[in-house]
Each structure stands twice: as structure tokens, then as C-alpha cells.
Amino acid sequence: LAMSLSAGAGIASADPRLDSAVNTTCSYSQVMGALNAQSPMAGASPAVQSVLGQFLESPRDQRQRMAEGIAAQPANQPYLGLLQTVFDTCNNF
């Protein structure tokens, strides 16, 4: 499963930390709150909403594989920093 964030901004990371996403205890509404705070355009994307919903509903081992797949896609590189920030801060929402 690949995720393409067609809208929004982020900082590329050559070695993304995936643990905060994989081990998140955040609900969908918390993740979306953090995403909308960082990038309202990305948060408004139905594709992003769908992928995040699927990601959060998945068991931890599947989230690990999904996160690795997302991070490995060159098209997603510009958005990895955004996603990292979202999962690092979603408990605040």
C-alpha cells in the first residue's frame, strides 16, 4: 500500500523514524487534528483520510509494513517530515 500526499508540506527525512506512527495510541480524530494543524490541505484530501483510517485500523505488525512501504516510496519523501510531526504530536489533540 502506497500513500501519496498530493497536497501539503513537509520536510524530507532520509531515515524516517517510524515508531511513533507504528506504535501510536492516537485515534483517527486525533491524527486528523494534528494533520489539519500542520497542513490543512493534506488533511482535506480524501485519499489521505482513507489511508490514515486504514493505517490506524490495522494491527501493529501491519502498520509496520505499511509505514515501511510508505517511507520507501520516492513520491512520499517530501511528506515524511509532516507525517512524523503528526504522529509525534497527535496525543495533544
C-alpha positions, 0 to 999 in steps of 0.5 A: 500500500502506497500513500501519496500526499498530493497536497501539503508540506513537509520536510524530507527525512532520509531515515524516517523514524517510524515508531511513533506512527507504528506504535501510536495510541492516537485515534483517527480524530486525533491524527486528523487534528494534528494533520489539519494543524500542520497542513490543512490541505493534506488533511482535506484530501480524501485519499489521505483520510482513507489511508490514515483510517486504514493505517490506524485500523490495522494491527501493529505488525501491519502498520509496520509494513505499511509505514515501511512501504510508505517511507520507501516510496520516492513520491512520499519523501517530501511528506515524511517530515509532516507525517512524523510531526503528526504522529509525534504530536497527535496525543495533544489533540 
